[in-house]
């Protein structure tokens, strides 16, 4: 379980995304489009179409 708090960094991916994609595809968006490491402890918000 995890908790969200104000010491975390929150990032928004502002393009609509098909949420039926797998975990690997969504983490690829974080890596390729956002230039971030999905395992670095940040919180990523991805919205659906």
matplotlib code that plots the C-alpha trace (Angstrom):
import matplotlib.pyplot as plt

x = [0.0, 1.2, 0.3, 0.2, 1.7, 3.0, 6.6, 6.0, 6.3, 3.1, 3.3, 0.4, 0.5, -1.9, -2.7, -5.7, -4.5, -6.3, -6.4, -6.8, -3.1, -0.9, 1.2, 4.3, 2.8, 1.8, 5.3, 6.7, 4.7, 6.3, 9.8, 9.5, 7.1, 7.8, 11.5, 11.0, 11.8, 8.5, 10.2, 11.6, 8.9, 7.1, 3.3, 2.1, -1.4, -2.5, -6.1, -8.3, -9.8]
y = [0.0, 3.5, 6.9, 10.2, 13.3, 16.8, 15.6, 13.6, 15.0, 14.8, 14.8, 14.9, 13.4, 15.7, 13.6, 11.3, 7.7, 4.4, 2.9, -0.6, -0.5, -2.8, -1.6, -1.9, 0.4, 3.0, 2.9, 3.3, 6.5, 7.8, 6.8, 7.9, 10.9, 12.3, 11.4, 10.0, 6.7, 5.2, 3.6, 6.8, 7.4, 10.1, 10.0, 10.0, 10.9, 9.6, 10.3, 8.3, 9.3]
z = [0.0, -0.7, 0.6, -1.3, 0.5, -0.3, -0.4, -3.5, -7.1, -9.1, -12.9, -15.4, -18.9, -20.7, -23.8, -23.8, -23.4, -24.1, -20.5, -22.0, -22.6, -20.5, -17.6, -19.8, -22.4, -19.9, -18.3, -21.8, -22.1, -18.9, -20.2, -23.8, -23.8, -20.4, -20.1, -16.6, -14.8, -13.8, -10.7, -9.3, -6.7, -8.5, -9.0, -12.7, -13.7, -17.0, -18.2, -20.5, -23.8]

ax = plt.figure().add_subplot(projection="3d")
ax.plot(x, y, z, "-o")
ax.set_aspect("equal")
plt.show()
